[in-house]
Amino acid sequence: MSQAEISAPDTRGDTSPFAVAVLAVGATAVTLVLVGTLVIQVVYARKTPDPVACASIGVVPFQPKTDTSPQRGVEGWQGVCAIAQGLTSTAETTTLAVALILAIVAMTLGWSMYRRMDTRRKRDHMINGAVFGLQAVTFGAILWAFIQGSPEKTALTFLNFFKLKGDDGWAVVRGIKYTLLLAFAGEMIGIVVGLILAMLVISHRRSVRTPALVYINVFRGTPLLIQLSIGYFGVNLGLGLHLSAFAVGIAVFGLNMGAYSAEVFRAGIQSIERGQMEAARSLGMTYLQAMRYAIVPQATRRVIPPLMNEFVILIKDTSLIIILGLAISQYDLFAAAQQGYSNTYNATFFLAASAGYLLVTLPMIWLVNRVERRLRSGLVGITGM
């Protein structure tokens, strides 16, 4: 075995037509599985499905109620049938078969020959081609298993987008607003409570530190579902406060977030060098003044990414408020989806709710990553990103 075969190339170097071909074959395979399936779905969606063919696979065309017959069939049957026919079509089978062949070729050539490449770029292209092939096999196998099952039943249950028309669908859209209200209000309360708790936890006096630690451990050690139940059914109704479920939810989310934020702030404050506190005290500042003007401003910069991560988690946790029974006018995403399912017995509303959560959380996740990179770069501010 040559030296080039047993050690990594030392330089990036040029690529070769063979390495590029392996990369292209792997990329084509995964593209066929994902984009090819999407294109087939678009083609079938533009066609007018045959009612007889649709009925033969269990998708009965909708017939409204008349004086002589009851309502029958599936509303939105055209879209459901188009999805099922596209997945079971010859074009889909051929696409998956070609993709599988290309994937196997890319994986075989990539994994078996990448060590023989004499430059880093060639080796990268060979490995990437094999990885693309593996992804094509994985996605293709999942899709194939789905097709071999009952795609028409799944389409009826989860992919009947016609059901999203009307008031139930708009309720899901409005639910985004109330989900964000719950999360933002809870986060703001949590930051204030967390900062206060962090100041208490780092105290050298046990009498000051212990109650804060008990609070943090209780809220971090018990399920949020139980906290919501105790807050509403125990404290709110038990004490006769008669607050709305929405208001109680905000309060409980804020108290829960305060416990987690406290640990974030504590870690951020304790990460500041001890000399900063000593320098501030040498200037005549009191302990609280030193924390306010010297320590906390520096710690804030370090705790921004983890606090944003906690906010993303809180957005998803707001769905638990459904156990309190929200007013219809204040339904969050999950409550609106649950109501839509109850009215139609169709789970497409849960898919719509999932899309709504992703619409909210994905930009937040991107922002968290952007802030982390910006702060790691050593810049003092995070504005002007």
C-alpha positions in Angstrom: 0.0 0.0 0.0 1.4 3.4 -1.0 1.9 6.3 1.3 -1.0 8.2 -0.3 -3.3 5.3 0.5 -2.6 5.2 4.3 -2.3 8.9 5.1 -4.5 11.9 4.4 -3.4 14.3 1.6 -1.3 17.2 2.9 -2.8 19.8 0.5 -6.2 20.7 -0.7 -5.1 20.4 -4.3 -7.2 20.0 -7.4 -10.1 17.6 -8.0 -10.6 15.2 -10.9 -13.4 14.3 -13.3 -13.8 10.9 -11.5 -14.2 12.5 -8.1 -16.6 15.1 -9.4 -18.6 12.3 -11.1 -19.0 10.4 -7.8 -20.1 13.5 -6.1 -22.6 14.3 -8.9 -24.0 10.7 -8.8 -24.6 10.9 -5.1 -26.2 14.3 -5.3 -28.4 13.2 -8.2 -29.6 10.2 -6.2 -30.7 12.2 -3.2 -32.2 14.9 -5.5 -34.3 12.3 -7.3 -35.7 11.0 -4.0 -36.6 14.4 -2.5 -37.1 16.8 -5.4 -38.3 14.1 -7.8 -41.1 13.0 -5.4 -42.1 16.7 -5.0 -42.3 17.2 -8.7 -44.4 14.1 -9.2 -46.8 15.4 -6.5 -47.0 18.8 -8.2 -47.8 17.1 -11.6 -50.6 15.0 -10.1 -52.0 17.9 -8.2 -52.5 19.8 -11.5 -54.5 16.9 -12.9 -58.2 16.3 -12.4 -58.4 12.9 -10.7 -60.8 10.2 -12.0 -63.6 9.7 -9.4 -63.8 6.0 -10.2 -60.1 5.5 -9.8 -60.1 7.4 -6.5 -63.1 5.4 -5.2 -61.2 2.2 -6.0 -58.4 3.1 -3.6 -60.8 4.2 -0.8 -61.0 7.9 -1.5 -64.7 8.4 -2.2 -65.7 11.6 -3.9 -67.7 14.0 -1.9 -71.5 14.2 -2.4 -73.4 16.8 -0.5 -76.5 16.0 1.4 -79.8 16.1 -0.6 -83.4 15.5 0.2 -83.1 11.9 -0.8 -79.6 11.0 0.4 -77.3 11.8 3.2 -73.9 13.4 2.8 -71.3 11.0 1.6 -67.6 10.9 0.6 -64.6 13.0 1.5 -64.4 16.8 1.3 -61.2 17.6 -0.5 -61.0 14.2 -2.1 -59.3 15.6 -5.2 -56.2 16.6 -3.3 -56.1 13.4 -1.2 -56.5 11.2 -4.2 -53.8 13.1 -6.1 -51.3 12.6 -3.3 -52.1 8.9 -3.1 -52.0 8.4 -6.9 -48.7 10.2 -7.1 -47.0 8.1 -4.4 -48.2 4.9 -6.0 -47.6 5.9 -9.6 -45.1 4.2 -12.0 -43.2 7.4 -12.1 -42.6 7.4 -8.4 -41.5 3.7 -8.4 -39.1 4.4 -11.3 -37.7 7.5 -9.7 -37.0 5.6 -6.4 -35.5 2.7 -8.3 -33.1 4.9 -10.3 -32.2 6.8 -7.2 -31.4 3.6 -5.4 -29.1 2.4 -8.2 -27.2 5.7 -8.3 -27.0 5.8 -4.6 -25.4 2.3 -4.4 -22.9 3.3 -7.1 -21.9 6.5 -5.3 -21.6 4.7 -2.0 -19.5 1.8 -3.4 -17.1 4.0 -5.4 -16.9 6.7 -2.7 -16.2 4.5 0.3 -13.9 2.1 -1.5 -11.7 4.5 -3.4 -11.5 7.7 -1.4 -8.2 6.7 0.3 -6.6 6.4 -3.1 -7.1 10.1 -3.9 -4.0 12.1 -3.8 -5.5 15.5 -2.9 -7.9 16.6 -0.1 -10.4 18.0 -2.6 -10.7 14.7 -4.4 -11.1 12.8 -1.2 -13.8 15.3 0.0 -15.7 14.9 -3.2 -15.6 11.1 -3.0 -16.7 11.1 0.7 -19.5 13.6 0.0 -20.7 11.6 -2.9 -20.9 8.5 -0.7 -22.7 10.4 2.0 -25.3 11.7 -0.4 -25.8 8.2 -1.6 -26.4 7.0 2.0 -28.9 9.8 2.5 -30.7 8.8 -0.7 -30.9 5.2 0.5 -32.2 6.3 3.9 -34.9 8.7 2.6 -35.8 6.3 -0.2 -36.3 3.4 2.2 -38.6 5.5 4.4 -40.6 6.6 1.5 -40.8 3.1 0.0 -42.0 1.7 3.3 -44.6 4.4 3.4 -45.8 3.7 -0.1 -46.0 -0.1 0.6 -48.3 0.6 3.5 -51.6 2.6 3.0 -50.7 6.0 1.6 -54.3 6.7 0.8 -55.3 6.3 4.5 -52.4 8.5 5.6 -53.3 11.1 3.1 -56.9 11.1 4.3 -55.8 11.4 7.9 -52.9 13.8 7.7 -52.8 15.4 4.3 -56.3 16.6 3.6 -55.5 20.3 3.4 -59.0 21.1 2.3 -60.0 20.8 6.0 -57.8 23.8 6.8 -60.2 26.1 4.9 -62.7 28.0 7.0 -62.8 29.1 10.6 -60.9 26.1 12.0 -57.9 26.8 9.7 -57.9 30.5 10.6 -58.0 29.6 14.3 -54.6 27.8 13.8 -53.2 30.9 12.2 -54.5 33.1 15.1 -53.0 30.6 17.5 -49.5 31.7 16.5 -50.2 35.1 18.0 -51.4 33.7 21.4 -48.5 31.2 21.5 -46.1 34.1 21.1 -47.9 36.1 23.7 -47.6 33.3 26.2 -43.9 32.8 25.4 -42.9 36.4 25.4 -44.7 37.3 28.6 -43.4 34.2 30.3 -39.9 35.0 29.1 -39.9 38.6 30.4 -41.2 37.5 33.8 -38.6 34.7 33.8 -35.7 37.0 33.1 -36.6 39.3 36.0 -37.2 36.5 38.4 -34.1 34.7 37.3 -31.8 37.6 37.7 -33.1 38.2 41.2 -32.7 34.5 42.1 -29.2 34.5 40.7 -28.2 37.4 42.9 -29.6 35.5 45.9 -27.9 32.2 45.0 -24.4 33.6 44.7 -24.8 35.3 48.2 -22.3 34.1 50.8 -25.1 34.0 53.4 -26.8 30.7 53.7 -30.1 32.3 54.9 -30.2 34.3 51.7 -29.0 31.5 49.4 -31.2 28.6 50.7 -34.7 29.8 49.8 -33.6 30.7 46.3 -32.0 27.2 45.9 -35.2 25.6 47.1 -37.3 27.6 44.6 -35.0 26.7 41.7 -34.8 23.0 42.6 -38.6 22.8 43.0 -39.4 24.4 39.7 -36.7 22.6 37.8 -37.4 19.2 39.5 -41.2 19.1 38.8 -43.0 18.8 35.5 -44.4 21.9 34.0 -47.7 20.1 33.5 -48.0 19.7 37.3 -47.0 23.3 37.9 -49.8 24.5 35.6 -52.3 22.3 37.3 -51.3 23.5 40.8 -51.2 27.1 39.7 -54.7 27.0 38.1 -56.7 24.4 40.0 -54.9 24.8 43.4 -53.8 28.4 43.8 -56.1 30.2 41.4 -59.4 28.4 42.1 -58.5 27.4 45.7 -57.8 30.9 46.7 -60.8 32.3 44.8 -58.7 34.5 42.5 -60.7 33.5 39.4 -58.0 34.5 37.0 -58.3 33.3 33.4 -56.4 30.3 32.3 -54.3 32.5 29.9 -53.2 34.7 32.8 -52.4 31.8 35.0 -50.4 30.2 32.2 -48.3 33.3 31.8 -47.6 33.5 35.5 -46.6 29.8 35.7 -44.5 30.0 32.6 -42.7 33.0 34.0 -42.1 31.3 37.4 -40.8 28.2 35.7 -38.6 30.1 33.3 -37.3 32.1 36.3 -35.8 28.9 37.8 -34.0 28.1 34.6 -32.9 31.7 33.9 -31.5 31.9 37.4 -29.0 29.1 36.6 -28.1 30.8 33.4 -27.5 34.1 35.1 -25.6 32.5 37.9 -23.3 30.7 35.5 -22.8 34.0 33.6 -22.1 36.0 36.7 -19.6 33.5 38.1 -17.8 33.3 34.8 -16.7 36.9 35.2 -13.2 37.2 36.6 -13.0 37.9 40.3 -10.7 40.9 39.6 -13.7 42.7 38.0 -15.5 42.7 41.3 -12.3 43.7 43.2 -11.7 46.6 40.8 -15.2 47.9 41.2 -15.1 47.7 45.0 -11.7 49.5 45.0 -13.4 52.4 43.3 -15.7 52.8 46.2 -18.7 50.9 44.9 -21.0 48.9 47.1 -21.6 45.2 46.3 -24.9 46.0 44.6 -23.4 48.9 42.7 -20.5 46.7 41.5 -23.0 44.0 40.4 -25.2 46.6 38.6 -22.5 48.5 36.8 -19.6 46.1 36.3 -20.5 42.4 36.6 -24.1 42.1 35.3 -23.5 44.1 32.1 -20.6 41.8 31.2 -22.5 38.6 32.2 -25.5 39.7 30.1 -23.5 39.4 27.0 -22.6 35.8 27.9 -26.1 34.7 28.8 -27.9 36.0 25.8 -27.5 32.7 23.7 -28.6 30.3 26.4 -31.6 32.6 27.3 -32.6 32.6 23.7 -32.4 28.8 23.7 -34.7 28.7 26.8 -37.1 30.9 24.9 -37.3 28.5 22.0 -38.0 25.7 24.5 -40.7 27.8 26.1 -42.4 28.4 22.8 -43.0 24.7 22.5 -43.9 24.2 26.1 -46.8 26.7 25.8 -48.8 23.9 24.2 -49.2 22.4 27.7 -51.6 25.1 28.6 -54.3 23.2 26.9 -55.0 21.3 30.1 -56.3 24.5 31.7 -59.1 25.0 29.1 -58.4 28.2 27.3 -61.2 30.5 26.1 -61.9 30.0 22.4 -60.8 33.5 21.7 -57.4 32.8 23.2 -56.5 29.4 21.7 -52.8 28.9 21.2 -51.5 26.8 18.3 -52.0 23.4 19.8 -55.4 24.2 21.3 -56.6 25.5 18.0 -55.3 22.3 16.3 -57.0 20.1 18.9 -60.3 22.0 18.3 -60.0 21.6 14.6 -59.4 17.9 15.0 -62.4 17.6 17.3 -64.6 19.4 14.7 -63.5 17.4 11.7 -61.8 14.2 13.0 -58.9 15.0 10.7 -55.3 15.2 12.0 -54.2 17.6 9.2 -54.6 20.3 11.9 -51.8 18.8 13.9 -49.6 19.0 10.8 -50.6 22.6 10.4 -49.8 23.3 14.0 -46.3 21.7 13.6 -45.7 24.0 10.6 -46.7 26.9 12.8 -44.3 26.0 15.5 -41.5 25.6 12.9 -42.4 29.0 11.4 -41.8 30.6 14.8 -38.9 28.5 16.2 -36.7 28.1 13.1 -36.0 31.9 12.8 -35.3 31.9 16.5 -32.8 29.0 16.2 -31.1 30.8 13.3 -30.9 33.9 15.4 -29.4 32.0 18.3 -26.7 30.5 16.2 -26.0 33.9 14.6 -25.7 35.6 18.0 -23.4 32.8 19.3 -21.1 33.2 16.3 -21.1 36.9 16.7 -20.2 36.7 20.4 -17.6 34.1 19.9 -15.9 36.4 17.4 -15.0 38.7 20.3 -17.2 41.7 19.4 -18.6 43.6 22.3 -22.0 44.3 20.7 -24.5 42.1 18.9 -26.2 44.8 16.9 -25.6 45.4 13.2 -25.6 41.7 12.5 
